Amino acid sequence: MYYTINSEENELLKEEIQEIINKKKENIADLEKGADYFKELSDIGLLQLQIEEYTLAEQNFLTCLKYFEKQKDRLGKASALGIFGVLYVKKGEYKKAIDYYEEAFTIYDELREQNEKIMCLKGIGNSYLKLNKLDKASEVLFKCCEICSENKDIYSFLDCIGQLIQIYEIKEDWEILRELYQKALLAFEKINDKKGMITSYFNLGILNKRNQKYQNALTFFKKGTNVAIDSNYSEFILKGLSYVGESLFYLGKIKQAKDEFIKALDLAQKIGANNAIRQISILLKSFGLSDQKIKEELRKYQEEN
């Protein structure tokens, strides 16, 4: 689900962040220029990134970087370099972002900081993706997946898989996509993410349908629909019933397909999904059912259930 932020809310958010920045500036005025000072300065820079004050943020990050270099603090330096990567991604300067992420990655690799290595690889992969360098992006993201698996970082693993799915959908490489959907499904099962599981099952079903493997598609659509029913996700149930009905139709099981679409129509009416009601009604008419017959079938289903 996506939430929109109107301009008034955005301005309020900016004001709140600016207040925090001002307080932090007051705090660091009394600090000596040591580790605590530069931590606060780095935090100020990150807050400035949020409100798109890129020039000020860049100046603060550069000051921090110089300090860490002078102190020969390699971990601090790597952190500052990684933040520069974030900055240039936000500015849309992806080549610069890659350079900084790669430099940070080299240090983190030497220091064996696995979580930070993952963060850098995700940033590099995303930047290559933005530059439409799909082969480079996939190479980096597969490497990131390996490190995520070794360190049992499922959420970052899923982030990488999501980006790889984008790439291979563009490439229309269905075999690799199938493997990615299966890996995503296993990861969602580990963290018991029902919506992720449903989406993965549906994606696998769609992929099999695309390859005209309708029996396999039906199996995946049913599994996804069953998870949706157990979780009481009406919109997913509706989508699943439609997928199941469509697969049955392609398998020549017309009566069963019609029954699934009637179930879907009943649910669509209950949740007020007007577009779905229209689409399902059109599908049922393509089976030769009149408006009156659809009403009769719907009433019969409701009486039986």
Disulfide bonds with the S-S distance in Angstrom:
none
